[in-house]
Amino acid sequence: MTGAVTVGAAQMAGTAQLLRVVDALGEMFADLAAGRTESPPRTVIEHGAQRVLLVSPAVWHRRGVGSVKITTLTPDNPGRGLPLIHGVVALTDLTTGQITALLDGAELTAVRTGAVAALATRWCTPGDAEDLAVIGAGVQARALVRAMVAVRPIRTVRVFSRTRGRAEQFADWVRDVVPHPVRASVCDSAKAAVVDAAIVCTATSTSDDTPLVEAGWVAPGAHVNVIGGTHPGAIELDPALLAEAVAVVEERGAALDGAGEVRAALAAGLLGVDDLYELGALVTGEVDVGARTSVLRTVGMSIEDTAAAVALHEGAVAAT
């Protein structure tokens, strides 16, 4: 590993780095839609009480890079004063086989998750969209706020969390972190947060199949980023909305395996597989959302880590 660059959380911070990742993801999703890159399924090993070890490899041929991410999820870690997620991403040069960078896996996951939603938001919302609703108040919810602020002039943020105290802390954090004046408020219900919002983001740890957001609450023409849930059957958003909206996924096969809303909508006959639009089709202009309501349902893919690692590595090197 001689010469490998270590990229920590501090080097991944900031709007400039985030936008680098958004742009790299746009390139990658265009390649993915055209069949020019590979993102095999993750290897998942469960051990102990809900502890999980994940290994996620991918290759981005056009950029000449590959990556492997090793991630651990340990539910009882917060009780130890430790993060739920630990991980590392190794970025490799496909020509020489050298490991060129080692990146903090937990932080990279948060950055690229937000960046995928930012990419969809960039293509699915008008440039002046400024009202944001957030369901959830954890690490991924914070990543989503940073991402939305990076691509849209967010002026109001309404948050709902089942734990009022966490929601209030989240609202305080929003006021501190957004670089321009923003009105952040805590709502007593998910409905109160969502109604009339131009952009809705859901990022919870729900394991339930009862929707947290009903279809009728979402304003016509709004865009919804759905990224949470703890397993393939978990549902944050009413699947009925997918029948009415432009339903966007990272890749059809991945969504069929891991997106609870998509699986439920297909099982209920609300839509067919051909009604799912891949994110790459938006980036290449094959799909025009226009003023229609839209939904992005993500599950996370290995190739996203590769694209994010490339962008973050390049940004870190440029900053030295």
N, C-alpha and C positions, 0 to 999 in steps of 0.2 A: 504493500500500500504506500510505497514511497511517493511523496508528492501529493497525496490525497488532501484535499482542502476540507477542513471541518467547518460546517455551517450550523451555527447555533440559533436559538430562538431570537436573540437580539439582531442577528443579521438578516432575519426574515421579516422583521417588523417594518412598518411604514407603507404609505400609499404607493410609492414608486415600485417597491418590490411586489406588492399585490398586483398592480397593473401589469407588471412583467409576466406574472403567472397567468393572468386573464388572457393576455395576448398569446402566450404559448399554448394555452388550452384551446384557444380558437384554431390555431394551426393544427394541433393534434387531432381535434374532433373532425376537422375536414379530412385529414388523412385516414382516420378511423372509418368514416363513412365511405371512403373510397377503397377500403380494404388494403391500405398501405401500411398498416401497423398491426401489432399483435398484443392482445391483453388477455392472457389466459385466466381462468378462474383462480381465486385465492385458495390456498390450502389452509383449512381451519382445523385445529386440534383443540378439543375441549378437554380440560383436566380439572379435577377438583370441583369445588362448588362454583360453577359458572365461570371459572377462569378459562381464558381462551388465548391460544397462541396462533397468530395468523402470519402466513408467508405469502407475499404478493410480488410476483415477477412480471416484467413487461419489457418490450423492446420497441423503440421508436426508430425505425430504419432510416428515415430521411435525415434525421438529426445524428444518426450514427451512435446512439446511446441505448443503454439498457439500465434497468434498475431492479433492485430487490428490496422490499420493505419487510422488516420483521416487527410485528406489533404484539404487545401483550395487553389484555384487558383483565383487570383484577378488581372485581366489584367491592371487595372489602378493604381496598387500599385507602379510601378516604378516611376510614376509621383509624388508620395508621398514620394519618397525616401525609399520605403520599398520593400522587395523581392516579386517576383511574387507568389512564393509558400511558404506556411507555413504548418507545420504538426507535428504530434507526432505519434510514434509507441509504443504501449504497448505490452510487451512480457510477456506471462503467462506460469506458470507451470501447465500442464494438470492434474497432480496427486493431487496437493493441491489447485489449482485454484488461487494461489497467483500471483499477478503482480510482476515479478522479475526485470523488467527494463523498463525505459521510455527513448526513444531515439529520437533525433532530426529527424523529418520526412523528411524535405527537404534535409538534408545532407545524410541521409540514402538512399533516392531515387537516388541521384546522384552517390553514391558509388556503389549501387547494379546495376544500369543501366550500368555503366562502367564495372563492374565485369561480368555481363552476356555476354557482348561483348568480354571481355578478355577470358572467358571460351571457347566461340566459336572460337576465334582466336587461342587459344592454340591447338585446335583440327583440325583446318582447314588450318594452315599455317606452312611452314617449320620453324625450330627453328632459322634460320638466317635471317628471314624476317626483313628488316630494313627501308623500305621506306613507309611512312605513308602519306595519303592524308586525310584532314579533311574539310568537307563542313559544315560551321557553325562556330560561334565563341562565343557561349554562355556558360552557366554553364555546360550543358551536354557535349558539345564539350571538355571542359576542363577535365571533368571526363573521357572521352574516351581516351584522350592523356595519362592521368595518368595510365589508365588501360592497354593501349597498351605498354607503357614503362615498366610496371611491368612484362609482359609476353614475350616481344620480345625486341631485342637489337636495338631499333629505333635510327637511325642516321640522317634521314632527315624527316622533316615535312613540307608539302606544304598545305597551308590553303587558302580557298576562302570563303568570306562572301560578301553579297550584300552591306554591309557597309564597305568601305575600312578602315576607321579609326579603327573599331572594329577588323578587321583582323590584322592590324598592331599591335594593343595592344595585341592581342592573340599571335602573333609570338614572341613579346618581352617576354610575360609570359612563353612561351614554353622554350625559351633560359634560363630563370631564374630557372624554376622548374625542368627541366630534370637534373638528377644528373651526367650526362656525356656529353661530347661535342655533340651538335646536331645542324644541319643546318636547321633553320626555315625560310621559305620564304612565301611571300604573292603573290598569283597568281591573274591575271586579269580575269580569268574565271574558272568555275568549271572543264571544260575540261582540262585546263592546269594543274590543281592540280591532277586530277585523272589519266591521261595517264601515264602508266608505274609504277604506285604505286603497291606495293605488298599487302598493306592493305589500304582499303578505309573506312572511317567512315562518315556517314551523320547524322547530328544532328541539324536540322533547325526547325523553327516554321511555315513552309509552310502550307497553307490551300488549296493549288492548286492541281489539278489532272494532271498538266503538269510536267513530270519528270525533276528534277534538274540535274540528271546524266543519260546520254544516255548509252545504253548497249554497243555500239561500243567503248566507251572510256575506258572501263574496260579491263585491260590486261588479256590474257589467264592465268589461274591459280591463279589470284588474289582472295583475300577474301574481301567481302563488309559487313560491319555492318550498318544496317539501323535502326535508333531508333527514328527519328523525325516525324514531322507532328502533326497537331492539332486536327484531327478528323479521323474517320475510312475511309474516302474517300481521304485523303491527300496522295500524292505520291512524294517521293524523288527520287527513282530509277526507271528507265525504267522497267516495268513489263516483257518485252521481255527477259531480262536477266535471269529471273527465269526459263524460258523454257530451257535454255542452261546450267545453273549452278546447283550445288547441293543446293537446296532450303531448308534452315533450319529455323524452327520456335520453339518457346518455347513449344507450345502445339497447336495441330491443331485447336481445337475449338476456342481458344482465337484468333488465327490468322484469322480465318474465320470471326470473329466478328469485329476485330479492325485493321487489316493490309491492308492498301489501295493497296499496290502492289500485295498482294496475291489475294485480291478480284478482282482486275482488270485482273490479269492473268487468273484466273479461269473463269471469265465472257467472256474473249476473246478466251477461249479454248486453251490457251497456255500450260496449265498443269492441272492435276487432283488433287484431294485431296490426293490421294495415293502417289503423287510425292513430297509431303511435308514431310520432315524428322524432327522429334522432336529432340531437343537438347539432351534429355536423350539417344537417340539412338547413338549419337556420343560418349557420355561419356562411355557407356557400350560396345563400340566397334562393335555395330551392323552395323554401317555405317562407311565406310572408304572413306574419301574425296580424298585421294591421291594427285595428282597434278592437279585436276580439279578446275575450278572456283567455288567459293562458295559464298552464300549470307545468312546472318542471318537477318531475319526481326523480330524485337521484338515489343511487344505492352505493356509489363509490366504486371506482375501477382502478386496477393497478396502473394502467397507462396514464391516468391522471397524476399519479405520484411521480411518474417518470417525467412528464412535461413540467410539473411544478419544480422538481429537482433541477432540471436543466435551467429553468429561468432563475431560480434562487441562487444556484451556483454561479451563473453568469453575473448576476447582480452583485454577489459577494466579491467576486474577483474584480469586477469593475470598480468597486468601492475601495480596494486596497491600493 
